[in-house]
Amino acid sequence: MNRWLIVLGTIIVQMGLGTIYTWSLFNQPLSDRFGWDVSSVAITFSITSFALAFATLFAGRLQERWGLQRLIRVAGVVLGLGLILSSQVSSLTLLYILAGFVVGFADGTAYITSLSNLIKWFPERKGLISGISVGAFGTGSLLFKYVNSALIGAVGPAQAFMYWGIIVLVLVVAGSFLIREAVVREQAPASKNGPKQVVARQEYTVKEMLRTKEAYMLFVIFFTACMSGLYLIGIVKDIGVQLAGLDVATAANAVAMVAIFNTAGRIILGALSDKVGRMKVIAGALLVTAVAVMTLSLVPLTFGIFFACVAAVAFCFGGNITVFPAIVADYFGLKNQSKNYGVIYQGFGFGALAGSFISALLGGFHLTFIVIAVLCAVSLLLALIITPPGQGRRASQREKQMNLKPSSRAS
């Protein structure tokens, strides 16, 4: 099987899945059509994001039962039907169930399994391949900002749901025909002339992974990275208006810029992690994020400072969520990648909710940014000290043995 056809199929699937990130386009039109409060409509996307993360806990088991191709096709059909049926809703409850939970669960199921499968096909380029797959997800969001905007303007939000659902169904189902399930091969050792890459010492099950302290350290780091990025993405327009003094139209441009830099970070930092090491990339991204959010909180914002900080956070967020699937494979093996990453991925779901809750509790942007900066500092420390399970202890033991050898010869 040509591996690059599988890459193409995964890109098509991921682009269809990424379209859910255009949800903000529907908030005001649905509010105008039904008289619902905009904030109540916006809750739908929070439900979608949480359901997406929740689905990753079950996707691996469903894949074992149904097979990858069939699972992705079923997820694509359910995702498309969820959007099509959303065109008929007239209550917020039904909107939450269909466009929120059903769409999010189907999206997360196809997302985690197609991504994990592609990484298994390219064990020697996990960072680059993860970047391509997750970058396609971001590209789908970017392109469909224009598609769904045009549909809403032409036929209204209800009919736009129907056309959107049909397009997504076709994309995901069509892409699945090019995907083949990978057979896990032994991970290639690092080249002597290249960067030192991490190779898991065993294939961990979920239970075995959860017995390691490294799993919880990775969860904290991932939670921090997701919360910082998702919180900023959700309020970037408001920051531009309230803190930088920009007009609404200029601040709205930051939304498109976030999508562009987010996608760029996924591809660039994913590939870079193969060359310099993944935790170095994560540590650098956390440092940049901490500096950017502290600047947004403490420095008087000009047009240039605002856009530079927003671009930096978006770029780092895209890179973080791209590199993490490869880190989980490095630390815990490829065999159970979907299940293991599904557990760590819950940091995304909790991160999607935490920023808003902290902001509501503390009463604004400034203190929330300071909390995010502190969490980034803690996670940065964890990123600098963490090693794969067991390898840190074995390395220290080897060093002790090497240090003892000369003295034993001398004696």
Buried (B, 14 or more C-beta within 10 A) or exposed (E): EEEEEBBBBBBBBBBBBBBBBBBBBBBBBBBEBBEBEEEBBBBBBBBBBBBBBBBBBBBBEBBEEEEBBEBBBBBBBBBBBBBBBBBEBEEBEBBBBBBBBBBBBBBBBBBBBBBBBBBBBBBBBBBBBBBBBBBBBBBBBBBBBEBBEEBBEEBBBBEBBBBBBBBBBBBBBBBBEBBBBBEBEEBEEEEEEEEEBBBBBEBBBBEBBEEBEBBEBBBBBBBBBBBBBBBBBBBBBEBBBBBBBBEEEBBBBBBEBBBBBBBBBBBBBBBBBBEEBBBBBBBBBBBBBBBBBBBBBEEEBEEEBBBEBBBBBBBBBBBBBBBBBBBBBBBBBBBBBBBBBBBBBBBBBBBBBBBBEBBEEBEEBBBBBBBBBBBBBEBBEBBEEBBBBEBEEEEEEEEEEEEEEEEEEEE
